[in-house]
């Protein structure tokens, strides 16, 4: 297989994608929406109804320890500010990236608070002490929360059947 370089001259009649909204969003203009646990807020960026996943900016107040939860799909996060850890001997800080495998169960802690860009490739499941599921956080719940806070007009939506 040979790699090719695309240039405007090599694709003079190629159709362009249909634009359905603005390409860039000023996130400073989007209000923070309270999330599903005390001390956390989010700005929803996109949802994927095919996987149940979503992307967001997540802000965690200092001292927050999340409830035990599992990932039904993988998740990725890039720390913009602050930090958090799953195990004290392996903390992540601003500029760090983490990949959480689907099926992972953990309880992150953020002593100093943080802001992260996060992408989930499936829903999250809150866990009871006995391991049973207490709640499911998927793209539809995230969209409902953002809409209730008038913070969803910009959200990119990949919806089944469209």
Secondary structure, 3 states (H helix, E strand, C coil): CCCCCCCHHHHCCCCCCCCCCCCCCCHHHCCCEECCCCCEEEEEEEEECCCCEEEEEEEECCCEECCCEEECCCEEEEEEEEEEECCCCCCEECCCEEEECCCCEECCEECCCEEEEEEECCCEEEECCCCCEEEEECHHHHHHHHHHCCCCCCCEEECCCC
